[in-house]
Amino acid sequence: MERLDALVEEKERKEIMTGCACRYPKSDLREIGRRYEITRDVEVEVLETVLKGDEVCKIAVHLPSD
């Protein structure tokens, strides 16, 4: 980040970093938000695993099986 800071202005840095960011489908984000409301767990990896239907993960975060 320091090198990027030295090379470009703040606006361009934001554009570069935003362009590199992962983009989740909105439907997944809604589901992640719903699961967060239930669990208050901020570990995205856990929530992504739940989204994929991993029963062990659902048990670990105390969610009912679908």
N, CA, C, O and CB atoms as a CASP TS submission, in Angstrom:
PFRMAT TS
TARGET T0000
AUTHOR 0000-0000-0000
METHOD Language model
MODEL 1
PARENT N/A
ATOM      1  N   MET     1       0.813  -1.183   0.000  1.00  0.00           N
ATOM      2  CA  MET     1       0.000   0.000   0.000  1.00  0.00           C
ATOM      3  C   MET     1       0.863   1.256   0.000  1.00  0.00           C
ATOM      4  O   MET     1       0.518   2.257  -0.628  1.00  0.00           O
ATOM      5  CB  MET     1      -0.929  -0.007   1.190  1.00  0.00           C
ATOM      6  N   GLU     2       1.973   1.197   0.700  1.00  0.00           N
ATOM      7  CA  GLU     2       2.843   2.377   0.740  1.00  0.00           C
ATOM      8  C   GLU     2       3.343   2.735  -0.659  1.00  0.00           C
ATOM      9  O   GLU     2       3.418   3.911  -1.017  1.00  0.00           O
ATOM     10  CB  GLU     2       4.036   2.132   1.680  1.00  0.00           C
ATOM     11  N   ARG     3       3.682   1.723  -1.437  1.00  0.00           N
ATOM     12  CA  ARG     3       4.149   1.987  -2.807  1.00  0.00           C
ATOM     13  C   ARG     3       3.033   2.616  -3.636  1.00  0.00           C
ATOM     14  O   ARG     3       3.265   3.565  -4.385  1.00  0.00           O
ATOM     15  CB  ARG     3       4.643   0.682  -3.478  1.00  0.00           C
ATOM     16  N   LEU     4       1.834   2.085  -3.497  1.00  0.00           N
ATOM     17  CA  LEU     4       0.696   2.639  -4.229  1.00  0.00           C
ATOM     18  C   LEU     4       0.438   4.081  -3.792  1.00  0.00           C
ATOM     19  O   LEU     4       0.174   4.951  -4.622  1.00  0.00           O
ATOM     20  CB  LEU     4      -0.567   1.773  -4.008  1.00  0.00           C
ATOM     21  N   ASP     5       0.516   4.324  -2.491  1.00  0.00           N
ATOM     22  CA  ASP     5       0.336   5.686  -1.974  1.00  0.00           C
ATOM     23  C   ASP     5       1.332   6.650  -2.599  1.00  0.00           C
ATOM     24  O   ASP     5       0.996   7.794  -2.903  1.00  0.00           O
ATOM     25  CB  ASP     5       0.481   5.703  -0.451  1.00  0.00           C
ATOM     26  N   ALA     6       2.553   6.183  -2.787  1.00  0.00           N
ATOM     27  CA  ALA     6       3.605   7.042  -3.334  1.00  0.00           C
ATOM     28  C   ALA     6       3.430   7.291  -4.833  1.00  0.00           C
ATOM     29  O   ALA     6       3.937   8.280  -5.363  1.00  0.00           O
ATOM     30  CB  ALA     6       4.968   6.422  -3.073  1.00  0.00           C
ATOM     31  N   LEU     7       2.718   6.400  -5.514  1.00  0.00           N
ATOM     32  CA  LEU     7       2.618   6.481  -6.970  1.00  0.00           C
ATOM     33  C   LEU     7       1.398   7.231  -7.492  1.00  0.00           C
ATOM     34  O   LEU     7       1.470   7.866  -8.545  1.00  0.00           O
ATOM     35  CB  LEU     7       2.610   5.116  -7.530  1.00  0.00           C
ATOM     36  N   VAL     8       0.279   7.169  -6.775  1.00  0.00           N
ATOM     37  CA  VAL     8      -0.954   7.758  -7.304  1.00  0.00           C
ATOM     38  C   VAL     8      -1.694   8.551  -6.232  1.00  0.00           C
ATOM     39  O   VAL     8      -1.463   8.380  -5.035  1.00  0.00           O
ATOM     40  CB  VAL     8      -1.868   6.666  -7.869  1.00  0.00           C
ATOM     41  N   GLU     9      -2.581   9.413  -6.689  1.00  0.00           N
ATOM     42  CA  GLU     9      -3.401  10.226  -5.784  1.00  0.00           C
ATOM     43  C   GLU     9      -4.499   9.371  -5.138  1.00  0.00           C
ATOM     44  O   GLU     9      -4.788   8.264  -5.591  1.00  0.00           O
ATOM     45  CB  GLU     9      -4.030  11.419  -6.548  1.00  0.00           C
ATOM     46  N   GLU    10      -5.099   9.902  -4.081  1.00  0.00           N
ATOM     47  CA  GLU    10      -6.094   9.167  -3.308  1.00  0.00           C
ATOM     48  C   GLU    10      -7.268   8.675  -4.164  1.00  0.00           C
ATOM     49  O   GLU    10      -7.675   7.521  -4.035  1.00  0.00           O
ATOM     50  CB  GLU    10      -6.613  10.040  -2.189  1.00  0.00           C
ATOM     51  N   LYS    11      -7.811   9.517  -5.022  1.00  0.00           N
ATOM     52  CA  LYS    11      -8.957   9.126  -5.849  1.00  0.00           C
ATOM     53  C   LYS    11      -8.607   7.920  -6.720  1.00  0.00           C
ATOM     54  O   LYS    11      -9.391   6.976  -6.819  1.00  0.00           O
ATOM     55  CB  LYS    11      -9.416  10.306  -6.732  1.00  0.00           C
ATOM     56  N   GLU    12      -7.432   7.949  -7.351  1.00  0.00           N
ATOM     57  CA  GLU    12      -7.014   6.840  -8.203  1.00  0.00           C
ATOM     58  C   GLU    12      -6.747   5.582  -7.375  1.00  0.00           C
ATOM     59  O   GLU    12      -7.044   4.475  -7.825  1.00  0.00           O
ATOM     60  CB  GLU    12      -5.762   7.223  -9.001  1.00  0.00           C
ATOM     61  N   ARG    13      -6.190   5.739  -6.172  1.00  0.00           N
ATOM     62  CA  ARG    13      -5.962   4.583  -5.285  1.00  0.00           C
ATOM     63  C   ARG    13      -7.284   3.905  -4.964  1.00  0.00           C
ATOM     64  O   ARG    13      -7.382   2.678  -4.990  1.00  0.00           O
ATOM     65  CB  ARG    13      -5.252   5.019  -3.975  1.00  0.00           C
ATOM     66  N   LYS    14      -8.306   4.709  -4.660  1.00  0.00           N
ATOM     67  CA  LYS    14      -9.625   4.140  -4.353  1.00  0.00           C
ATOM     68  C   LYS    14     -10.176   3.372  -5.545  1.00  0.00           C
ATOM     69  O   LYS    14     -10.733   2.286  -5.383  1.00  0.00           O
ATOM     70  CB  LYS    14     -10.609   5.248  -3.941  1.00  0.00           C
ATOM     71  N   GLU    15     -10.024   3.931  -6.743  1.00  0.00           N
ATOM     72  CA  GLU    15     -10.503   3.249  -7.951  1.00  0.00           C
ATOM     73  C   GLU    15      -9.759   1.935  -8.164  1.00  0.00           C
ATOM     74  O   GLU    15     -10.366   0.921  -8.507  1.00  0.00           O
ATOM     75  CB  GLU    15     -10.337   4.155  -9.185  1.00  0.00           C
ATOM     76  N   ILE    16      -8.450   1.957  -7.960  1.00  0.00           N
ATOM     77  CA  ILE    16      -7.640   0.747  -8.134  1.00  0.00           C
ATOM     78  C   ILE    16      -8.058  -0.314  -7.127  1.00  0.00           C
ATOM     79  O   ILE    16      -8.295  -1.463  -7.501  1.00  0.00           O
ATOM     80  CB  ILE    16      -6.136   1.067  -7.980  1.00  0.00           C
ATOM     81  N   MET    17      -8.150   0.056  -5.863  1.00  0.00           N
ATOM     82  CA  MET    17      -8.473  -0.919  -4.825  1.00  0.00           C
ATOM     83  C   MET    17      -9.910  -1.421  -4.953  1.00  0.00           C
ATOM     84  O   MET    17     -10.176  -2.597  -4.701  1.00  0.00           O
ATOM     85  CB  MET    17      -8.257  -0.309  -3.444  1.00  0.00           C
ATOM     86  N   THR    18     -10.831  -0.556  -5.337  1.00  0.00           N
ATOM     87  CA  THR    18     -12.211  -0.980  -5.541  1.00  0.00           C
ATOM     88  C   THR    18     -12.301  -1.949  -6.715  1.00  0.00           C
ATOM     89  O   THR    18     -13.058  -2.918  -6.665  1.00  0.00           O
ATOM     90  CB  THR    18     -13.122   0.237  -5.780  1.00  0.00           C
ATOM     91  N   GLY    19     -11.541  -1.694  -7.758  1.00  0.00           N
ATOM     92  CA  GLY    19     -11.531  -2.573  -8.925  1.00  0.00           C
ATOM     93  C   GLY    19     -10.975  -3.950  -8.629  1.00  0.00           C
ATOM     94  O   GLY    19     -11.297  -4.912  -9.326  1.00  0.00           O
ATOM     95  N   CYS    20     -10.143  -4.057  -7.601  1.00  0.00           N
ATOM     96  CA  CYS    20      -9.535  -5.336  -7.223  1.00  0.00           C
ATOM     97  C   CYS    20     -10.393  -6.118  -6.235  1.00  0.00           C
ATOM     98  O   CYS    20     -10.111  -7.287  -5.969  1.00  0.00           O
ATOM     99  CB  CYS    20      -8.161  -5.100  -6.625  1.00  0.00           C
ATOM    100  N   ALA    21     -11.421  -5.504  -5.695  1.00  0.00           N
ATOM    101  CA  ALA    21     -12.221  -6.137  -4.649  1.00  0.00           C
ATOM    102  C   ALA    21     -13.089  -7.257  -5.212  1.00  0.00           C
ATOM    103  O   ALA    21     -13.546  -7.201  -6.353  1.00  0.00           O
ATOM    104  CB  ALA    21     -13.098  -5.100  -3.953  1.00  0.00           C
ATOM    105  N   CYS    22     -13.303  -8.273  -4.385  1.00  0.00           N
ATOM    106  CA  CYS    22     -14.210  -9.361  -4.753  1.00  0.00           C
ATOM    107  C   CYS    22     -15.628  -8.808  -4.801  1.00  0.00           C
ATOM    108  O   CYS    22     -15.992  -7.931  -4.018  1.00  0.00           O
ATOM    109  CB  CYS    22     -14.107 -10.557  -3.744  1.00  0.00           C
ATOM    110  N   ARG    23     -16.406  -9.321  -5.711  1.00  0.00           N
ATOM    111  CA  ARG    23     -17.798  -8.900  -5.823  1.00  0.00           C
ATOM    112  C   ARG    23     -18.694 -10.125  -5.593  1.00  0.00           C
ATOM    113  O   ARG    23     -18.727 -11.046  -6.409  1.00  0.00           O
ATOM    114  CB  ARG    23     -18.081  -8.243  -7.224  1.00  0.00           C
ATOM    115  N   TYR    24     -19.407 -10.118  -4.485  1.00  0.00           N
ATOM    116  CA  TYR    24     -20.348 -11.191  -4.200  1.00  0.00           C
ATOM    117  C   TYR    24     -21.658 -10.891  -4.916  1.00  0.00           C
ATOM    118  O   TYR    24     -22.055  -9.730  -5.011  1.00  0.00           O
ATOM    119  CB  TYR    24     -20.572 -11.353  -2.668  1.00  0.00           C
ATOM    120  N   PRO    25     -22.329 -11.912  -5.417  1.00  0.00           N
ATOM    121  CA  PRO    25     -23.662 -11.680  -5.974  1.00  0.00           C
ATOM    122  C   PRO    25     -24.581 -11.128  -4.882  1.00  0.00           C
ATOM    123  O   PRO    25     -24.482 -11.539  -3.725  1.00  0.00           O
ATOM    124  CB  PRO    25     -24.250 -12.995  -6.577  1.00  0.00           C
ATOM    125  N   LYS    26     -25.468 -10.207  -5.237  1.00  0.00           N
ATOM    126  CA  LYS    26     -26.347  -9.593  -4.241  1.00  0.00           C
ATOM    127  C   LYS    26     -27.179 -10.632  -3.500  1.00  0.00           C
ATOM    128  O   LYS    26     -27.457 -10.470  -2.312  1.00  0.00           O
ATOM    129  CB  LYS    26     -27.264  -8.579  -4.906  1.00  0.00           C
ATOM    130  N   SER    27     -27.577 -11.695  -4.190  1.00  0.00           N
ATOM    131  CA  SER    27     -28.368 -12.720  -3.512  1.00  0.00           C
ATOM    132  C   SER    27     -27.565 -13.363  -2.389  1.00  0.00           C
ATOM    133  O   SER    27     -28.114 -13.655  -1.326  1.00  0.00           O
ATOM    134  CB  SER    27     -28.835 -13.789  -4.510  1.00  0.00           C
ATOM    135  N   ASP    28     -26.261 -13.590  -2.613  1.00  0.00           N
ATOM    136  CA  ASP    28     -25.408 -14.143  -1.558  1.00  0.00           C
ATOM    137  C   ASP    28     -25.261 -13.152  -0.415  1.00  0.00           C
ATOM    138  O   ASP    28     -25.273 -13.542   0.753  1.00  0.00           O
ATOM    139  CB  ASP    28     -24.027 -14.515  -2.117  1.00  0.00           C
ATOM    140  N   LEU    29     -25.121 -11.870  -0.744  1.00  0.00           N
ATOM    141  CA  LEU    29     -24.972 -10.861   0.305  1.00  0.00           C
ATOM    142  C   LEU    29     -26.227 -10.777   1.161  1.00  0.00           C
ATOM    143  O   LEU    29     -26.145 -10.598   2.376  1.00  0.00           O
ATOM    144  CB  LEU    29     -24.660  -9.491  -0.307  1.00  0.00           C
ATOM    145  N   ARG    30     -27.390 -10.908   0.527  1.00  0.00           N
ATOM    146  CA  ARG    30     -28.633 -10.897   1.303  1.00  0.00           C
ATOM    147  C   ARG    30     -28.668 -12.082   2.262  1.00  0.00           C
ATOM    148  O   ARG    30     -29.053 -11.943   3.423  1.00  0.00           O
ATOM    149  CB  ARG    30     -29.861 -10.929   0.366  1.00  0.00           C
ATOM    150  N   GLU    31     -28.261 -13.245   1.765  1.00  0.00           N
ATOM    151  CA  GLU    31     -28.250 -14.438   2.609  1.00  0.00           C
ATOM    152  C   GLU    31     -27.220 -14.296   3.726  1.00  0.00           C
ATOM    153  O   GLU    31     -27.490 -14.667   4.868  1.00  0.00           O
ATOM    154  CB  GLU    31     -27.954 -15.692   1.769  1.00  0.00           C
ATOM    155  N   ILE    32     -26.049 -13.766   3.405  1.00  0.00           N
ATOM    156  CA  ILE    32     -25.036 -13.539   4.436  1.00  0.00           C
ATOM    157  C   ILE    32     -25.595 -12.578   5.490  1.00  0.00           C
ATOM    158  O   ILE    32     -25.415 -12.802   6.687  1.00  0.00           O
ATOM    159  CB  ILE    32     -23.720 -12.972   3.810  1.00  0.00           C
ATOM    160  N   GLY    33     -26.266 -11.518   5.056  1.00  0.00           N
ATOM    161  CA  GLY    33     -26.867 -10.576   5.991  1.00  0.00           C
ATOM    162  C   GLY    33     -27.914 -11.234   6.869  1.00  0.00           C
ATOM    163  O   GLY    33     -27.984 -10.974   8.071  1.00  0.00           O
ATOM    164  N   ARG    34     -28.726 -12.087   6.267  1.00  0.00           N
ATOM    165  CA  ARG    34     -29.764 -12.799   7.029  1.00  0.00           C
ATOM    166  C   ARG    34     -29.131 -13.696   8.078  1.00  0.00           C
ATOM    167  O   ARG    34     -29.563 -13.728   9.231  1.00  0.00           O
ATOM    168  CB  ARG    34     -30.658 -13.633   6.089  1.00  0.00           C
ATOM    169  N   ARG    35     -28.094 -14.429   7.662  1.00  0.00           N
ATOM    170  CA  ARG    35     -27.405 -15.319   8.602  1.00  0.00           C
ATOM    171  C   ARG    35     -26.711 -14.522   9.703  1.00  0.00           C
ATOM    172  O   ARG    35     -26.680 -14.951  10.856  1.00  0.00           O
ATOM    173  CB  ARG    35     -26.382 -16.193   7.862  1.00  0.00           C
ATOM    174  N   TYR    36     -26.156 -13.363   9.350  1.00  0.00           N
ATOM    175  CA  TYR    36     -25.522 -12.519  10.365  1.00  0.00           C
ATOM    176  C   TYR    36     -26.546 -12.081  11.406  1.00  0.00           C
ATOM    177  O   TYR    36     -26.253 -12.076  12.601  1.00  0.00           O
ATOM    178  CB  TYR    36     -24.861 -11.287   9.713  1.00  0.00           C
ATOM    179  N   GLU    37     -27.744 -11.713  10.959  1.00  0.00           N
ATOM    180  CA  GLU    37     -28.782 -11.298  11.900  1.00  0.00           C
ATOM    181  C   GLU    37     -29.095 -12.411  12.892  1.00  0.00           C
ATOM    182  O   GLU    37     -29.417 -12.136  14.048  1.00  0.00           O
ATOM    183  CB  GLU    37     -30.052 -10.888  11.150  1.00  0.00           C
ATOM    184  N   ILE    38     -29.005 -13.666  12.453  1.00  0.00           N
ATOM    185  CA  ILE    38     -29.275 -14.805  13.326  1.00  0.00           C
ATOM    186  C   ILE    38     -28.096 -15.056  14.263  1.00  0.00           C
ATOM    187  O   ILE    38     -28.285 -15.250  15.464  1.00  0.00           O
ATOM    188  CB  ILE    38     -29.571 -16.064  12.493  1.00  0.00           C
ATOM    189  N   THR    39     -26.877 -15.053  13.713  1.00  0.00           N
ATOM    190  CA  THR    39     -25.702 -15.507  14.465  1.00  0.00           C
ATOM    191  C   THR    39     -24.860 -14.395  15.063  1.00  0.00           C
ATOM    192  O   THR    39     -24.171 -14.608  16.061  1.00  0.00           O
ATOM    193  CB  THR    39     -24.845 -16.325  13.584  1.00  0.00           C
ATOM    194  N   ARG    40     -24.907 -13.204  14.462  1.00  0.00           N
ATOM    195  CA  ARG    40     -24.010 -12.099  14.822  1.00  0.00           C
ATOM    196  C   ARG    40     -22.549 -12.511  14.668  1.00  0.00           C
ATOM    197  O   ARG    40     -21.669 -11.969  15.336  1.00  0.00           O
ATOM    198  CB  ARG    40     -24.278 -11.635  16.265  1.00  0.00           C
ATOM    199  N   ASP    41     -22.301 -13.464  13.791  1.00  0.00           N
ATOM    200  CA  ASP    41     -20.956 -13.976  13.513  1.00  0.00           C
ATOM    201  C   ASP    41     -20.402 -13.232  12.312  1.00  0.00           C
ATOM    202  O   ASP    41     -21.009 -13.247  11.241  1.00  0.00           O
ATOM    203  CB  ASP    41     -20.969 -15.521  13.257  1.00  0.00           C
ATOM    204  N   VAL    42     -19.254 -12.580  12.476  1.00  0.00           N
ATOM    205  CA  VAL    42     -18.690 -11.785  11.393  1.00  0.00           C
ATOM    206  C   VAL    42     -17.670 -12.552  10.563  1.00  0.00           C
ATOM    207  O   VAL    42     -17.048 -11.978   9.669  1.00  0.00           O
ATOM    208  CB  VAL    42     -18.052 -10.549  11.951  1.00  0.00           C
ATOM    209  N   GLU    43     -17.489 -13.835  10.840  1.00  0.00           N
ATOM    210  CA  GLU    43     -16.539 -14.620  10.071  1.00  0.00           C
ATOM    211  C   GLU    43     -17.169 -15.015   8.738  1.00  0.00           C
ATOM    212  O   GLU    43     -17.978 -15.941   8.670  1.00  0.00           O
ATOM    213  CB  GLU    43     -16.092 -15.873  10.862  1.00  0.00           C
ATOM    214  N   VAL    44     -16.790 -14.306   7.693  1.00  0.00           N
ATOM    215  CA  VAL    44     -17.382 -14.517   6.370  1.00  0.00           C
ATOM    216  C   VAL    44     -17.177 -15.947   5.899  1.00  0.00           C
ATOM    217  O   VAL    44     -18.063 -16.519   5.264  1.00  0.00           O
ATOM    218  CB  VAL    44     -16.785 -13.543   5.356  1.00  0.00           C
ATOM    219  N   GLU    45     -16.018 -16.537   6.199  1.00  0.00           N
ATOM    220  CA  GLU    45     -15.775 -17.912   5.764  1.00  0.00           C
ATOM    221  C   GLU    45     -16.828 -18.846   6.336  1.00  0.00           C
ATOM    222  O   GLU    45     -17.325 -19.725   5.632  1.00  0.00           O
ATOM    223  CB  GLU    45     -14.372 -18.374   6.185  1.00  0.00           C
ATOM    224  N   VAL    46     -17.170 -18.669   7.588  1.00  0.00           N
ATOM    225  CA  VAL    46     -18.193 -19.509   8.205  1.00  0.00           C
ATOM    226  C   VAL    46     -19.518 -19.299   7.493  1.00  0.00           C
ATOM    227  O   VAL    46     -20.214 -20.262   7.173  1.00  0.00           O
ATOM    228  CB  VAL    46     -18.329 -19.199   9.714  1.00  0.00           C
ATOM    229  N   LEU    47     -19.867 -18.055   7.248  1.00  0.00           N
ATOM    230  CA  LEU    47     -21.135 -17.772   6.578  1.00  0.00           C
ATOM    231  C   LEU    47     -21.158 -18.309   5.159  1.00  0.00           C
ATOM    232  O   LEU    47     -22.187 -18.812   4.706  1.00  0.00           O
ATOM    233  CB  LEU    47     -21.398 -16.282   6.564  1.00  0.00           C
ATOM    234  N   GLU    48     -20.033 -18.209   4.446  1.00  0.00           N
ATOM    235  CA  GLU    48     -19.987 -18.750   3.086  1.00  0.00           C
ATOM    236  C   GLU    48     -20.175 -20.260   3.113  1.00  0.00           C
ATOM    237  O   GLU    48     -20.856 -20.816   2.251  1.00  0.00           O
ATOM    238  CB  GLU    48     -18.654 -18.389   2.399  1.00  0.00           C
ATOM    239  N   THR    49     -19.581 -20.921   4.088  1.00  0.00           N
ATOM    240  CA  THR    49     -19.732 -22.369   4.203  1.00  0.00           C
ATOM    241  C   THR    49     -21.187 -22.716   4.479  1.00  0.00           C
ATOM    242  O   THR    49     -21.717 -23.672   3.913  1.00  0.00           O
ATOM    243  CB  THR    49     -18.821 -22.931   5.316  1.00  0.00           C
ATOM    244  N   VAL    50     -21.831 -21.946   5.342  1.00  0.00           N
ATOM    245  CA  VAL    50     -23.249 -22.166   5.618  1.00  0.00           C
ATOM    246  C   VAL    50     -24.056 -22.018   4.339  1.00  0.00           C
ATOM    247  O   VAL    50     -24.966 -22.804   4.077  1.00  0.00           O
ATOM    248  CB  VAL    50     -23.759 -21.184   6.693  1.00  0.00           C
ATOM    249  N   LEU    51     -23.719 -21.006   3.542  1.00  0.00           N
ATOM    250  CA  LEU    51     -24.430 -20.799   2.285  1.00  0.00           C
ATOM    251  C   LEU    51     -24.303 -21.997   1.359  1.00  0.00           C
ATOM    252  O   LEU    51     -25.214 -22.290   0.584  1.00  0.00           O
ATOM    253  CB  LEU    51     -23.913 -19.557   1.590  1.00  0.00           C
ATOM    254  N   LYS    52     -23.186 -22.682   1.438  1.00  0.00           N
ATOM    255  CA  LYS    52     -22.967 -23.848   0.585  1.00  0.00           C
ATOM    256  C   LYS    52     -23.663 -25.079   1.151  1.00  0.00           C
ATOM    257  O   LYS    52     -23.635 -26.142   0.531  1.00  0.00           O
ATOM    258  CB  LYS    52     -21.469 -24.120   0.423  1.00  0.00           C
ATOM    259  N   GLY    53     -24.289 -24.953   2.322  1.00  0.00           N
ATOM    260  CA  GLY    53     -25.074 -26.046   2.871  1.00  0.00           C
ATOM    261  C   GLY    53     -24.296 -27.034   3.704  1.00  0.00           C
ATOM    262  O   GLY    53     -24.722 -28.182   3.836  1.00  0.00           O
ATOM    263  N   ASP    54     -23.179 -26.639   4.269  1.00  0.00           N
ATOM    264  CA  ASP    54     -22.359 -27.533   5.084  1.00  0.00           C
ATOM    265  C   ASP    54     -23.042 -27.754   6.434  1.00  0.00           C
ATOM    266  O   ASP    54     -23.104 -26.842   7.258  1.00  0.00           O
ATOM    267  CB  ASP    54     -20.926 -26.952   5.278  1.00  0.00           C
ATOM    268  N   GLU    55     -23.551 -28.962   6.657  1.00  0.00           N
ATOM    269  CA  GLU    55     -24.295 -29.266   7.879  1.00  0.00           C
ATOM    270  C   GLU    55     -23.431 -29.118   9.125  1.00  0.00           C
ATOM    271  O   GLU    55     -23.920 -28.657  10.157  1.00  0.00           O
ATOM    272  CB  GLU    55     -24.859 -30.674   7.811  1.00  0.00           C
ATOM    273  N   VAL    56     -22.157 -29.501   9.053  1.00  0.00           N
ATOM    274  CA  VAL    56     -21.261 -29.374  10.204  1.00  0.00           C
ATOM    275  C   VAL    56     -21.141 -27.913  10.605  1.00  0.00           C
ATOM    276  O   VAL    56     -21.159 -27.579  11.790  1.00  0.00           O
ATOM    277  CB  VAL    56     -19.867 -29.962   9.888  1.00  0.00           C
ATOM    278  N   CYS    57     -21.020 -27.053   9.616  1.00  0.00           N
ATOM    279  CA  CYS    57     -20.909 -25.620   9.896  1.00  0.00           C
ATOM    280  C   CYS    57     -22.200 -25.099  10.511  1.00  0.00           C
ATOM    281  O   CYS    57     -22.153 -24.290  11.438  1.00  0.00           O
ATOM    282  CB  CYS    57     -20.578 -24.838   8.611  1.00  0.00           C
ATOM    283  N   LYS    58     -23.339 -25.541  10.023  1.00  0.00           N
ATOM    284  CA  LYS    58     -24.612 -25.092  10.587  1.00  0.00           C
ATOM    285  C   LYS    58     -24.701 -25.467  12.063  1.00  0.00           C
ATOM    286  O   LYS    58     -25.198 -24.693  12.881  1.00  0.00           O
ATOM    287  CB  LYS    58     -25.797 -25.701   9.809  1.00  0.00           C
ATOM    288  N   ILE    59     -24.219 -26.648  12.390  1.00  0.00           N
ATOM    289  CA  ILE    59     -24.217 -27.071  13.788  1.00  0.00           C
ATOM    290  C   ILE    59     -23.273 -26.189  14.597  1.00  0.00           C
ATOM    291  O   ILE    59     -23.597 -25.792  15.716  1.00  0.00           O
ATOM    292  CB  ILE    59     -23.807 -28.555  13.910  1.00  0.00           C
ATOM    293  N   ALA    60     -22.101 -25.879  14.028  1.00  0.00           N
ATOM    294  CA  ALA    60     -21.093 -25.082  14.735  1.00  0.00           C
ATOM    295  C   ALA    60     -21.601 -23.687  15.069  1.00  0.00           C
ATOM    296  O   ALA    60     -21.252 -23.142  16.115  1.00  0.00           O
ATOM    297  CB  ALA    60     -19.827 -24.978  13.901  1.00  0.00           C
ATOM    298  N   VAL    61     -22.412 -23.105  14.208  1.00  0.00           N
ATOM    299  CA  VAL    61     -22.938 -21.762  14.479  1.00  0.00           C
ATOM    300  C   VAL    61     -24.379 -21.814  14.995  1.00  0.00           C
ATOM    301  O   VAL    61     -25.064 -20.793  15.039  1.00  0.00           O
ATOM    302  CB  VAL    61     -22.871 -20.901  13.211  1.00  0.00           C
ATOM    303  N   HIS    62     -24.833 -23.011  15.383  1.00  0.00           N
ATOM    304  CA  HIS    62     -26.139 -23.203  16.010  1.00  0.00           C
ATOM    305  C   HIS    62     -27.299 -22.756  15.130  1.00  0.00           C
ATOM    306  O   HIS    62     -28.227 -22.097  15.598  1.00  0.00           O
ATOM    307  CB  HIS    62     -26.188 -22.462  17.312  1.00  0.00           C
ATOM    308  N   LEU    63     -27.238 -23.118  13.857  1.00  0.00           N
ATOM    309  CA  LEU    63     -28.333 -22.803  12.943  1.00  0.00           C
ATOM    310  C   LEU    63     -29.146 -24.056  12.667  1.00  0.00           C
ATOM    311  O   LEU    63     -28.596 -25.158  12.639  1.00  0.00           O
ATOM    312  CB  LEU    63     -27.798 -22.204  11.623  1.00  0.00           C
ATOM    313  N   PRO    64     -30.433 -23.904  12.466  1.00  0.00           N
ATOM    314  CA  PRO    64     -31.235 -25.066  12.089  1.00  0.00           C
ATOM    315  C   PRO    64     -30.881 -25.522  10.681  1.00  0.00           C
ATOM    316  O   PRO    64     -30.579 -24.702   9.813  1.00  0.00           O
ATOM    317  CB  PRO    64     -32.737 -24.743  12.184  1.00  0.00           C
ATOM    318  N   SER    65     -30.918 -26.811  10.462  1.00  0.00           N
ATOM    319  CA  SER    65     -30.701 -27.327   9.108  1.00  0.00           C
ATOM    320  C   SER    65     -31.881 -26.931   8.250  1.00  0.00           C
ATOM    321  O   SER    65     -33.013 -26.860   8.728  1.00  0.00           O
ATOM    322  CB  SER    65     -30.510 -28.873   9.108  1.00  0.00           C
ATOM    323  N   ASP    66     -31.614 -26.670   6.970  1.00  0.00           N
ATOM    324  CA  ASP    66     -32.690 -26.286   6.045  1.00  0.00           C
ATOM    325  C   ASP    66     -33.552 -27.479   5.700  1.00  0.00           C
ATOM    326  O   ASP    66     -34.507 -27.350   4.934  1.00  0.00           O
ATOM    327  CB  ASP    66     -32.115 -25.671   4.765  1.00  0.00           C
TER
END
